[in-house]
Amino acid sequence: DATWDANRIPALAIIVEQGGGSISNVTYENIEIHQAKSRAIGCMILTDGIENFKIENINYKNVSYSSALPNRIASNNMASNSLSANFENLYYNGNKITSIDAGQFEYDGYAKLTIK
């Protein structure tokens, strides 16, 4: 039996659990998620000990969703890691999200988020 982990199985996922390097220039566009049982969006470095990893220029454009948990954009609390994600026309239950403080995001001090 598999164990469901809301951090590892969001609908739109970039999950780092091993290795080094970077992920950049990824775009999710024109997507509708009707019912995410956990998170709709997850962009995370999960494993302790991963350092110097960069997730950059991740773009979410024209995405609408309904989900049980907030989106999560977060590192593993290592200062050498960084994440940047851009959101344009992001809708939760039909309402446009205009701020990262709208209750739909969990993020840490290593994440840079922009919303248009």
Biotite code that builds the C-alpha atoms (Angstrom):
import biotite.structure as struc

atoms = struc.array([
    struc.Atom([0.000, 0.000, 0.000], chain_id="A", res_id=1, res_name="ASP", atom_name="CA", element="C"),
    struc.Atom([1.156, 3.486, -0.832], chain_id="A", res_id=2, res_name="ALA", atom_name="CA", element="C"),
    struc.Atom([1.062, 6.273, 1.703], chain_id="A", res_id=3, res_name="THR", atom_name="CA", element="C"),
    struc.Atom([-0.439, 9.511, 0.400], chain_id="A", res_id=4, res_name="TRP", atom_name="CA", element="C"),
    struc.Atom([1.856, 12.468, 0.969], chain_id="A", res_id=5, res_name="ASP", atom_name="CA", element="C"),
    struc.Atom([0.325, 15.849, 0.137], chain_id="A", res_id=6, res_name="ALA", atom_name="CA", element="C"),
    struc.Atom([3.792, 17.363, -0.366], chain_id="A", res_id=7, res_name="ASN", atom_name="CA", element="C"),
    struc.Atom([4.894, 14.784, -2.933], chain_id="A", res_id=8, res_name="ARG", atom_name="CA", element="C"),
    struc.Atom([1.768, 14.518, -5.066], chain_id="A", res_id=9, res_name="ILE", atom_name="CA", element="C"),
    struc.Atom([0.355, 17.935, -5.964], chain_id="A", res_id=10, res_name="PRO", atom_name="CA", element="C"),
    struc.Atom([-1.467, 18.249, -9.292], chain_id="A", res_id=11, res_name="ALA", atom_name="CA", element="C"),
    struc.Atom([1.284, 20.451, -10.795], chain_id="A", res_id=12, res_name="LEU", atom_name="CA", element="C"),
    struc.Atom([4.572, 19.375, -9.258], chain_id="A", res_id=13, res_name="ALA", atom_name="CA", element="C"),
    struc.Atom([8.250, 20.199, -9.198], chain_id="A", res_id=14, res_name="ILE", atom_name="CA", element="C"),
    struc.Atom([9.631, 18.156, -6.318], chain_id="A", res_id=15, res_name="ILE", atom_name="CA", element="C"),
    struc.Atom([13.352, 17.838, -5.559], chain_id="A", res_id=16, res_name="VAL", atom_name="CA", element="C"),
    struc.Atom([14.369, 14.956, -3.313], chain_id="A", res_id=17, res_name="GLU", atom_name="CA", element="C"),
    struc.Atom([17.903, 14.119, -4.437], chain_id="A", res_id=18, res_name="GLN", atom_name="CA", element="C"),
    struc.Atom([20.808, 15.300, -6.515], chain_id="A", res_id=19, res_name="GLY", atom_name="CA", element="C"),
    struc.Atom([22.212, 18.701, -7.310], chain_id="A", res_id=20, res_name="GLY", atom_name="CA", element="C"),
    struc.Atom([21.821, 21.231, -10.059], chain_id="A", res_id=21, res_name="GLY", atom_name="CA", element="C"),
    struc.Atom([18.873, 23.330, -11.041], chain_id="A", res_id=22, res_name="SER", atom_name="CA", element="C"),
    struc.Atom([15.471, 23.378, -12.691], chain_id="A", res_id=23, res_name="ILE", atom_name="CA", element="C"),
    struc.Atom([14.530, 26.409, -14.767], chain_id="A", res_id=24, res_name="SER", atom_name="CA", element="C"),
    struc.Atom([12.229, 27.790, -17.429], chain_id="A", res_id=25, res_name="ASN", atom_name="CA", element="C"),
    struc.Atom([9.177, 25.600, -16.825], chain_id="A", res_id=26, res_name="VAL", atom_name="CA", element="C"),
    struc.Atom([5.729, 26.869, -17.840], chain_id="A", res_id=27, res_name="THR", atom_name="CA", element="C"),
    struc.Atom([2.321, 25.481, -16.892], chain_id="A", res_id=28, res_name="TYR", atom_name="CA", element="C"),
    struc.Atom([-0.264, 27.228, -19.066], chain_id="A", res_id=29, res_name="GLU", atom_name="CA", element="C"),
    struc.Atom([-4.014, 27.064, -19.690], chain_id="A", res_id=30, res_name="ASN", atom_name="CA", element="C"),
    struc.Atom([-4.765, 24.416, -17.075], chain_id="A", res_id=31, res_name="ILE", atom_name="CA", element="C"),
    struc.Atom([-7.953, 23.752, -15.129], chain_id="A", res_id=32, res_name="GLU", atom_name="CA", element="C"),
    struc.Atom([-7.783, 21.499, -12.059], chain_id="A", res_id=33, res_name="ILE", atom_name="CA", element="C"),
    struc.Atom([-11.316, 20.567, -11.043], chain_id="A", res_id=34, res_name="HIS", atom_name="CA", element="C"),
    struc.Atom([-10.622, 18.916, -7.702], chain_id="A", res_id=35, res_name="GLN", atom_name="CA", element="C"),
    struc.Atom([-7.184, 18.414, -6.166], chain_id="A", res_id=36, res_name="ALA", atom_name="CA", element="C"),
    struc.Atom([-7.461, 16.210, -3.074], chain_id="A", res_id=37, res_name="LYS", atom_name="CA", element="C"),
    struc.Atom([-4.270, 17.757, -1.707], chain_id="A", res_id=38, res_name="SER", atom_name="CA", element="C"),
    struc.Atom([-2.346, 20.680, -3.249], chain_id="A", res_id=39, res_name="ARG", atom_name="CA", element="C"),
    struc.Atom([-2.934, 22.051, -6.727], chain_id="A", res_id=40, res_name="ALA", atom_name="CA", element="C"),
    struc.Atom([0.598, 23.471, -7.001], chain_id="A", res_id=41, res_name="ILE", atom_name="CA", element="C"),
    struc.Atom([3.774, 22.263, -5.347], chain_id="A", res_id=42, res_name="GLY", atom_name="CA", element="C"),
    struc.Atom([7.271, 23.539, -6.069], chain_id="A", res_id=43, res_name="CYS", atom_name="CA", element="C"),
    struc.Atom([9.536, 22.230, -3.327], chain_id="A", res_id=44, res_name="MET", atom_name="CA", element="C"),
    struc.Atom([12.971, 21.081, -2.253], chain_id="A", res_id=45, res_name="ILE", atom_name="CA", element="C"),
    struc.Atom([12.013, 18.420, 0.270], chain_id="A", res_id=46, res_name="LEU", atom_name="CA", element="C"),
    struc.Atom([15.126, 16.568, 1.359], chain_id="A", res_id=47, res_name="THR", atom_name="CA", element="C"),
    struc.Atom([17.375, 17.835, 4.134], chain_id="A", res_id=48, res_name="ASP", atom_name="CA", element="C"),
    struc.Atom([20.972, 18.206, 3.057], chain_id="A", res_id=49, res_name="GLY", atom_name="CA", element="C"),
    struc.Atom([20.342, 19.358, -0.524], chain_id="A", res_id=50, res_name="ILE", atom_name="CA", element="C"),
    struc.Atom([22.320, 22.564, -0.999], chain_id="A", res_id=51, res_name="GLU", atom_name="CA", element="C"),
    struc.Atom([22.998, 25.014, -3.837], chain_id="A", res_id=52, res_name="ASN", atom_name="CA", element="C"),
    struc.Atom([19.855, 23.995, -5.711], chain_id="A", res_id=53, res_name="PHE", atom_name="CA", element="C"),
    struc.Atom([18.026, 26.583, -7.753], chain_id="A", res_id=54, res_name="LYS", atom_name="CA", element="C"),
    struc.Atom([14.472, 26.387, -9.053], chain_id="A", res_id=55, res_name="ILE", atom_name="CA", element="C"),
    struc.Atom([14.059, 29.447, -11.264], chain_id="A", res_id=56, res_name="GLU", atom_name="CA", element="C"),
    struc.Atom([11.618, 30.991, -13.690], chain_id="A", res_id=57, res_name="ASN", atom_name="CA", element="C"),
    struc.Atom([8.740, 28.602, -13.010], chain_id="A", res_id=58, res_name="ILE", atom_name="CA", element="C"),
    struc.Atom([5.636, 30.112, -14.617], chain_id="A", res_id=59, res_name="ASN", atom_name="CA", element="C"),
    struc.Atom([1.986, 29.362, -13.957], chain_id="A", res_id=60, res_name="TYR", atom_name="CA", element="C"),
    struc.Atom([-0.230, 31.169, -16.455], chain_id="A", res_id=61, res_name="LYS", atom_name="CA", element="C"),
    struc.Atom([-4.012, 30.927, -16.777], chain_id="A", res_id=62, res_name="ASN", atom_name="CA", element="C"),
    struc.Atom([-4.418, 28.230, -14.129], chain_id="A", res_id=63, res_name="VAL", atom_name="CA", element="C"),
    struc.Atom([-7.687, 27.675, -12.278], chain_id="A", res_id=64, res_name="SER", atom_name="CA", element="C"),
    struc.Atom([-8.142, 25.168, -9.505], chain_id="A", res_id=65, res_name="TYR", atom_name="CA", element="C"),
    struc.Atom([-9.975, 23.863, -6.487], chain_id="A", res_id=66, res_name="SER", atom_name="CA", element="C"),
    struc.Atom([-7.911, 22.106, -3.819], chain_id="A", res_id=67, res_name="SER", atom_name="CA", element="C"),
    struc.Atom([-8.047, 20.807, -0.276], chain_id="A", res_id=68, res_name="ALA", atom_name="CA", element="C"),
    struc.Atom([-4.697, 22.337, 0.778], chain_id="A", res_id=69, res_name="LEU", atom_name="CA", element="C"),
    struc.Atom([-2.865, 25.584, -0.031], chain_id="A", res_id=70, res_name="PRO", atom_name="CA", element="C"),
    struc.Atom([-0.221, 25.661, -2.752], chain_id="A", res_id=71, res_name="ASN", atom_name="CA", element="C"),
    struc.Atom([3.288, 25.190, -1.395], chain_id="A", res_id=72, res_name="ARG", atom_name="CA", element="C"),
    struc.Atom([6.453, 26.867, -2.699], chain_id="A", res_id=73, res_name="ILE", atom_name="CA", element="C"),
    struc.Atom([9.247, 26.043, -0.281], chain_id="A", res_id=74, res_name="ALA", atom_name="CA", element="C"),
    struc.Atom([12.835, 24.992, 0.243], chain_id="A", res_id=75, res_name="SER", atom_name="CA", element="C"),
    struc.Atom([14.373, 22.772, 2.903], chain_id="A", res_id=76, res_name="ASN", atom_name="CA", element="C"),
    struc.Atom([15.515, 25.812, 4.912], chain_id="A", res_id=77, res_name="ASN", atom_name="CA", element="C"),
    struc.Atom([19.011, 25.768, 3.415], chain_id="A", res_id=78, res_name="MET", atom_name="CA", element="C"),
    struc.Atom([20.146, 29.330, 2.694], chain_id="A", res_id=79, res_name="ALA", atom_name="CA", element="C"),
    struc.Atom([22.071, 28.274, -0.424], chain_id="A", res_id=80, res_name="SER", atom_name="CA", element="C"),
    struc.Atom([18.857, 27.123, -2.163], chain_id="A", res_id=81, res_name="ASN", atom_name="CA", element="C"),
    struc.Atom([16.491, 29.441, -4.001], chain_id="A", res_id=82, res_name="SER", atom_name="CA", element="C"),
    struc.Atom([13.112, 29.214, -5.693], chain_id="A", res_id=83, res_name="LEU", atom_name="CA", element="C"),
    struc.Atom([11.298, 31.665, -7.937], chain_id="A", res_id=84, res_name="SER", atom_name="CA", element="C"),
    struc.Atom([7.794, 31.244, -9.298], chain_id="A", res_id=85, res_name="ALA", atom_name="CA", element="C"),
    struc.Atom([5.570, 33.576, -11.286], chain_id="A", res_id=86, res_name="ASN", atom_name="CA", element="C"),
    struc.Atom([1.781, 33.432, -11.317], chain_id="A", res_id=87, res_name="PHE", atom_name="CA", element="C"),
    struc.Atom([-0.366, 35.160, -13.917], chain_id="A", res_id=88, res_name="GLU", atom_name="CA", element="C"),
    struc.Atom([-4.143, 34.771, -13.963], chain_id="A", res_id=89, res_name="ASN", atom_name="CA", element="C"),
    struc.Atom([-4.323, 32.248, -11.131], chain_id="A", res_id=90, res_name="LEU", atom_name="CA", element="C"),
    struc.Atom([-7.878, 31.435, -9.981], chain_id="A", res_id=91, res_name="TYR", atom_name="CA", element="C"),
    struc.Atom([-9.070, 29.540, -6.903], chain_id="A", res_id=92, res_name="TYR", atom_name="CA", element="C"),
    struc.Atom([-12.749, 28.520, -6.973], chain_id="A", res_id=93, res_name="ASN", atom_name="CA", element="C"),
    struc.Atom([-13.381, 31.116, -9.674], chain_id="A", res_id=94, res_name="GLY", atom_name="CA", element="C"),
    struc.Atom([-11.735, 33.986, -7.781], chain_id="A", res_id=95, res_name="ASN", atom_name="CA", element="C"),
    struc.Atom([-8.565, 35.580, -9.081], chain_id="A", res_id=96, res_name="LYS", atom_name="CA", element="C"),
    struc.Atom([-5.662, 35.466, -6.627], chain_id="A", res_id=97, res_name="ILE", atom_name="CA", element="C"),
    struc.Atom([-3.984, 38.861, -6.476], chain_id="A", res_id=98, res_name="THR", atom_name="CA", element="C"),
    struc.Atom([-1.666, 38.413, -3.501], chain_id="A", res_id=99, res_name="SER", atom_name="CA", element="C"),
    struc.Atom([0.570, 35.696, -2.064], chain_id="A", res_id=100, res_name="ILE", atom_name="CA", element="C"),
    struc.Atom([-1.050, 36.488, 1.267], chain_id="A", res_id=101, res_name="ASP", atom_name="CA", element="C"),
    struc.Atom([-4.520, 35.462, 0.065], chain_id="A", res_id=102, res_name="ALA", atom_name="CA", element="C"),
    struc.Atom([-4.400, 32.241, 2.112], chain_id="A", res_id=103, res_name="GLY", atom_name="CA", element="C"),
    struc.Atom([-3.658, 30.062, -0.890], chain_id="A", res_id=104, res_name="GLN", atom_name="CA", element="C"),
    struc.Atom([0.127, 29.766, -0.431], chain_id="A", res_id=105, res_name="PHE", atom_name="CA", element="C"),
    struc.Atom([2.556, 28.232, 1.996], chain_id="A", res_id=106, res_name="GLU", atom_name="CA", element="C"),
    struc.Atom([6.056, 29.560, 1.319], chain_id="A", res_id=107, res_name="TYR", atom_name="CA", element="C"),
    struc.Atom([9.310, 30.204, 3.105], chain_id="A", res_id=108, res_name="ASP", atom_name="CA", element="C"),
    struc.Atom([11.977, 32.887, 3.128], chain_id="A", res_id=109, res_name="GLY", atom_name="CA", element="C"),
    struc.Atom([13.858, 31.205, 0.276], chain_id="A", res_id=110, res_name="TYR", atom_name="CA", element="C"),
    struc.Atom([10.941, 31.495, -2.159], chain_id="A", res_id=111, res_name="ALA", atom_name="CA", element="C"),
    struc.Atom([10.386, 34.504, -4.377], chain_id="A", res_id=112, res_name="LYS", atom_name="CA", element="C"),
    struc.Atom([6.814, 34.678, -5.685], chain_id="A", res_id=113, res_name="LEU", atom_name="CA", element="C"),
    struc.Atom([5.246, 37.187, -8.039], chain_id="A", res_id=114, res_name="THR", atom_name="CA", element="C"),
    struc.Atom([1.556, 37.416, -8.861], chain_id="A", res_id=115, res_name="ILE", atom_name="CA", element="C"),
    struc.Atom([-0.032, 39.343, -11.715], chain_id="A", res_id=116, res_name="LYS", atom_name="CA", element="C"),
])
